[in-house]
Amino acid sequence: MIQPAAILKKDRDKPVRQRHHWIFSGAVQSLPDFEDGDILPVLSHDGEFLGSAYFNRKSSIVGRMLSFDETPPLEAVGLRLAGALELRKKFVEPVTNAERLVNGEGDGLPGLIVDCYGDMLVLQVATLGMDKLKPVVLEHLIGALKPRSIYEKSDLPTRGEEGLSDFEGLLYGEDCGSVEISEAGLRFLVEVRGAQKTGFYLDLRESRCLVRTLAKDRRVLNCFCYTGGFSVAALAGGAAAVDSVDSSGPAVSLARRNLSLNGFPEAGNRFVVADVFEYLRRDGPLYDFIILDPPAFAKKKTDVIPACRGYKDINRLALRKAGRGSLLLTLCCSHFVDEPLFQKVVFQAAAESGREVRIIQRHRLAFDHPVNVYHPESEYLKGFLLYVR
Ligand code: SAH
């Protein structure tokens, strides 16, 4: 019996041959009868076997590759999960018990994010195909890690395109409230429920480390502080004082708790619930170290121009608050604004502010956010450490 398979168009199979995970609908010549979310073999137009992918007709990315060889797809998922855990064990776990265990295509597992906070795992599922694979993923994670709890927090705007609604809830084990994690000897409370992303910005670990190294005796302003990761890192590095600003009251409360959890006094360290754009326009002191980590201003491609205006404005306003010889760590997590474009935005902000500005470091990936060389689209975070005179 001939197995039903997806057949790619002539001359449209190059990305798959080059181990790119996505198959766009325009590249497909024919699909058999199947249920959305099912796994199918993928063949070239002349019948050559190229691997296996899960498919969903509702999405413009109609297929996502799970294996590029004869390995049965469920086995491939298990092997990739094991590979992802091995990488973290070697490079991340000596420093922290909070890490991204699976970084989607970066780990060869399209549609899946798994974050680990101590003995709690948090899953984020972006696609129908991965949703159907959840039992396999859970079995593997439970077997390998024996977690106390697995929680799912799948509230991504892209799920709609997959025909999935948002989902949040306990999948396994105990229903933990907040969990305490430790990173480079620092303690943080993470509240997963109702949080942004899965609760803590694991992708900023290297940046927190950088801030800690450079903060000594500096007066620090942490804009968009969320739960205070950079504020705690700066104080651990000997900052003279830290002002933390965010528009979310609950986030600022958690930032405050994280400071005291690490034994830093409230006195001298201010917490401000405010719009950063408005805060930076207020009269006030100059700072020796400013951290700017705004949310993604461009959520889709058509947002890029207004988003760049926003990034330029906020960087220009921050430069006005930067003392002579100060540092500005400026980050951008918009997928659609790439590093060269972000550098242009920083150039414009610098030119308008009339300050002398030098890039002295670029953002460094955290080890648990690997970028797949065959699928570079998964990279989104960029940033510069600027020296301002
Ligand atoms: N730097 C943080 C992560 C930032 S997440 C960390 O280290 O964990 C983005 C944060 O920006 C959120 O906490 C959100 O509440 C806040 N935010 C969004 N728009 C804002 C605005 N206009 N002014 C102040 N804060 C804002």
Residues whose N, C-alpha, C, O or C-beta is under 5 A from the ligand:
A	BS01	SAH	Y201 C223 F224 C225 Y226 T227 G229 F230 V245 D246 S247 S248 A251 A274 D275 V276 F277 D293 P294 P295
